[in-house]
Amino acid sequence: MEKNSYGFTLVELLIVIAIICILVATAIPGYIGMQQTGRKGALKGAAIGAEAEIQAWLVSSNKTGVMVNNVECDTNWDGSIDITGGTDLPNSALFGKVASAYVSARSQAGPPAINAPELSPWYTATSLWSLGTSLGESSPGQIVLSQVGNQISIVASDNKGNIIHLKIISAD
């Protein structure tokens, strides 16, 4: 009498389970490392992307004469510069307050089609942008802008407080 056997033996199943466990044990740390790398990249990219705009705001804030009351920056972060009676601040209102105006603009919610408040990649209830009081100040998981006179520091730190980007911008 011939016996047909169907299915797998216990040893075969245990070998398959062991292989799956080994694959999972090596894949999970790699996945977590990629998430951390992506978060750092997003934070650093946002900090680098803001440098030129912060420089422009700083230059505008130092204008004098007939240029002092011009509106040259999108300080309400709605995607356009309102040069006639809008809600964007004139150059004179930015003098000495570029960092605080920039953090305020980037942290507020605007029309959904244009912008939304930017949040930390690590702490989803925390703003991406923060205001510091001294040059080089940092805060874990955020980009900190600090202004002293005509100098602004941009410091991006990961969730452990390691500085991943530092730039000091100045205007004469």
C-alpha positions in Angstrom: 0.0 0.0 0.0 1.4 3.4 -1.1 1.1 6.3 1.4 0.8 9.8 0.0 2.2 12.5 2.2 1.1 16.1 2.0 2.4 19.1 3.8 5.7 19.9 5.6 7.5 18.2 8.4 8.1 19.9 11.7 11.8 20.3 10.9 11.1 22.0 7.6 8.7 24.5 9.3 11.2 25.2 12.0 13.9 25.9 9.4 11.6 28.3 7.5 10.7 30.1 10.7 14.4 30.4 11.7 15.2 31.9 8.2 12.4 34.4 8.6 13.5 35.4 12.1 17.1 36.0 10.8 15.8 38.2 7.9 13.6 40.2 10.2 16.4 40.7 12.8 18.6 42.2 10.1 16.0 44.2 8.3 14.4 46.1 11.2 17.6 47.9 12.4 18.3 48.9 8.7 14.8 50.2 8.4 15.1 52.3 11.6 18.4 53.6 10.4 16.9 54.7 7.1 14.1 56.5 8.9 16.7 58.4 11.1 18.7 59.3 8.0 15.6 60.5 6.2 14.5 62.7 9.1 18.0 64.2 9.4 18.0 64.9 5.6 14.6 66.6 5.8 15.7 68.8 8.7 19.0 69.7 7.1 17.3 70.4 3.7 14.8 72.7 5.3 17.6 74.6 7.1 19.7 74.9 3.9 16.7 75.9 1.9 15.9 78.7 4.3 19.3 80.3 4.2 18.9 82.4 1.0 15.5 83.7 2.1 16.7 84.6 5.6 19.6 86.4 4.0 17.2 88.4 1.8 15.0 89.3 4.8 18.1 90.4 6.7 19.3 92.6 3.8 15.8 94.1 3.4 15.6 94.9 7.1 18.8 97.0 6.9 17.6 99.2 4.1 17.4 102.9 4.8 16.1 106.1 3.1 13.2 105.7 0.7 13.5 101.9 0.8 12.8 101.6 4.6 9.1 101.5 4.2 9.0 99.1 1.2 7.5 95.7 1.5 10.0 93.2 0.1 9.4 90.0 2.1 6.5 87.5 2.4 6.3 87.8 6.1 2.8 86.3 6.4 4.0 83.3 4.4 1.0 83.2 2.1 3.0 82.8 -1.1 2.9 86.4 -2.2 4.3 89.8 -1.2 1.5 92.3 -0.5 3.1 95.6 -1.5 0.0 97.8 -1.1 -1.7 97.6 2.3 -1.4 93.9 2.8 -0.4 92.0 5.9 3.3 91.7 5.0 5.6 93.8 7.1 7.7 96.7 5.7 11.4 96.6 5.9 11.5 98.9 8.9 9.4 96.5 11.0 11.9 93.7 10.3 14.9 95.7 11.6 16.4 93.6 14.5 13.4 91.1 14.3 14.1 89.0 11.2 14.6 85.8 13.1 11.4 86.2 15.2 9.3 87.2 12.1 10.7 84.3 10.1 10.0 81.7 12.8 6.5 83.2 13.3 5.8 83.0 9.5 7.0 79.4 9.1 5.2 78.2 12.3 1.7 79.5 11.4 -0.9 77.7 9.4 -1.9 79.4 6.2 -4.3 78.5 3.4 -4.1 74.7 2.9 -3.2 74.9 -0.7 -0.2 77.1 0.0 1.3 76.1 3.3 0.7 74.4 6.6 2.7 74.6 9.9 5.9 72.7 9.6 6.4 70.1 12.3 9.5 68.4 13.6 10.2 65.1 11.9 10.7 63.5 15.3 8.1 65.3 17.4 4.9 65.7 15.5 3.3 68.1 17.9 6.3 70.4 17.9 7.0 73.2 15.4 10.0 72.6 13.1 11.1 76.3 13.7 12.1 77.7 17.0 13.5 81.1 18.2 16.7 81.2 20.2 18.2 84.0 22.2 21.9 83.5 21.5 23.8 82.7 18.4 24.4 78.9 18.0 21.6 77.9 20.3 20.0 74.6 19.5 17.0 72.5 20.4 16.6 68.7 19.7 14.6 68.0 16.6 14.2 71.6 15.5 15.7 74.4 13.5 16.6 77.3 15.8 17.0 80.8 14.5 18.8 83.3 16.8 19.5 86.9 16.0 22.1 89.2 17.6 22.3 92.5 15.7 22.9 91.8 12.0 23.8 88.2 12.5 21.4 85.2 12.5 22.4 81.7 13.3 20.5 78.7 11.8 21.1 75.6 13.8 19.4 72.3 13.0 19.7 69.5 15.5 18.6 65.9 15.5 16.4 64.3 18.2 19.4 63.6 20.3 20.6 67.2 20.2 23.5 66.6 17.7 24.0 69.6 15.5 23.6 68.5 11.9 23.7 72.0 10.3 25.0 75.3 11.5 25.2 78.5 9.5 25.7 82.1 10.6 24.3 84.7 8.2 25.2 88.4 8.4 24.4 91.6 6.6 26.3 94.8 6.5 
